[in-house]
Amino acid sequence: MKMTMHIDEDVLDRVMKITGAPTKREAVEIALKEMARRHKLKELFGMGLGLTPEELKAEFASTPTDDFERPTLLAAEDKAAYDEPGST
């Protein structure tokens, strides 16, 4: 769908840098899909989860965010802190 929107350029530039999106359109699409993914997480956690690991995996296998490649780390985190026990 084509539409005209007023979007804060600073925010859009930041989203493009964070996601690595090569175009503004892709940055907006990624941001919208990420918002939908986060809402889905919130809904699942609100249900108290109660899902098996297999059910959780199946639930997120069909999320709309699967059709783009997003960075592994979206925040300033030290990946090593998650790799080895006691590395924090």
C-alpha positions as CSV (number, residue, x, y, z in Angstrom):
1,M,0.0,0.0,0.0
2,K,1.3,3.4,-0.9
3,M,0.8,6.3,1.5
4,T,2.3,9.7,2.4
5,M,3.4,10.1,6.0
6,H,5.3,12.6,8.1
7,I,8.0,10.7,10.0
8,D,10.7,12.2,12.3
9,E,13.8,12.0,10.2
10,D,16.1,11.5,13.2
11,V,14.1,8.6,14.4
12,L,14.0,7.1,10.9
13,D,17.7,7.5,10.5
14,R,18.3,5.8,13.8
15,V,16.0,2.9,12.8
16,M,17.9,2.5,9.6
17,K,21.2,2.4,11.4
18,I,20.0,-0.1,14.1
19,T,18.4,-2.5,11.6
20,G,20.8,-2.0,8.7
21,A,17.8,-1.3,6.4
22,P,19.0,0.1,3.1
23,T,15.9,2.1,2.4
24,K,13.4,4.1,4.4
25,R,10.5,1.9,3.3
26,E,12.3,-1.2,4.6
27,A,13.2,0.6,7.9
28,V,9.5,1.4,8.5
29,E,8.4,-2.1,7.6
30,I,11.0,-3.6,10.0
31,A,9.9,-1.3,12.8
32,L,6.2,-2.1,12.3
33,K,6.9,-5.9,12.2
34,E,9.1,-5.6,15.4
35,M,6.2,-3.7,17.1
36,A,3.8,-6.5,16.2
37,R,6.3,-9.1,17.4
38,R,6.7,-7.3,20.7
39,H,2.9,-7.1,21.1
40,K,2.7,-10.8,20.5
41,L,5.3,-11.5,23.2
42,K,3.4,-9.3,25.6
43,E,0.2,-11.2,24.9
44,L,1.9,-14.6,25.5
45,F,3.5,-13.4,28.7
46,G,0.1,-12.1,29.8
47,M,-1.3,-15.5,29.5
48,G,1.3,-16.8,31.9
49,L,2.9,-18.6,29.1
50,G,2.1,-22.2,30.2
51,L,3.4,-23.3,26.8
52,T,6.0,-26.0,26.3
53,P,9.3,-25.1,24.6
54,E,8.0,-26.8,21.4
55,E,4.7,-24.7,21.5
56,L,6.7,-21.5,22.0
57,K,9.0,-22.3,19.1
58,A,6.0,-23.1,16.9
59,E,4.3,-19.9,18.0
60,F,7.3,-17.7,17.0
61,A,8.2,-19.6,13.9
62,S,5.3,-17.9,12.1
63,T,6.0,-14.4,13.3
64,P,6.0,-11.8,10.5
65,T,9.6,-10.7,11.5
66,D,11.0,-13.9,9.9
67,D,11.2,-12.4,6.5
68,F,13.9,-9.9,7.2
69,E,17.4,-10.2,8.7
70,R,17.7,-8.2,11.9
71,P,20.8,-7.7,13.9
72,T,21.5,-10.2,16.7
73,L,22.0,-7.4,19.3
74,L,19.7,-4.5,19.2
75,A,21.1,-2.9,22.3
76,A,24.5,-2.2,23.6
77,E,25.2,-5.6,25.1
78,D,28.2,-7.7,25.5
79,K,27.5,-11.0,23.7
80,A,30.3,-12.7,25.8
81,A,28.2,-12.2,28.9
82,Y,25.7,-14.7,27.5
83,D,28.2,-17.2,26.1
84,E,30.0,-18.5,29.1
85,P,28.8,-19.1,32.7
86,G,30.5,-16.6,35.1
87,S,31.6,-14.3,32.3
88,T,29.6,-11.3,33.6
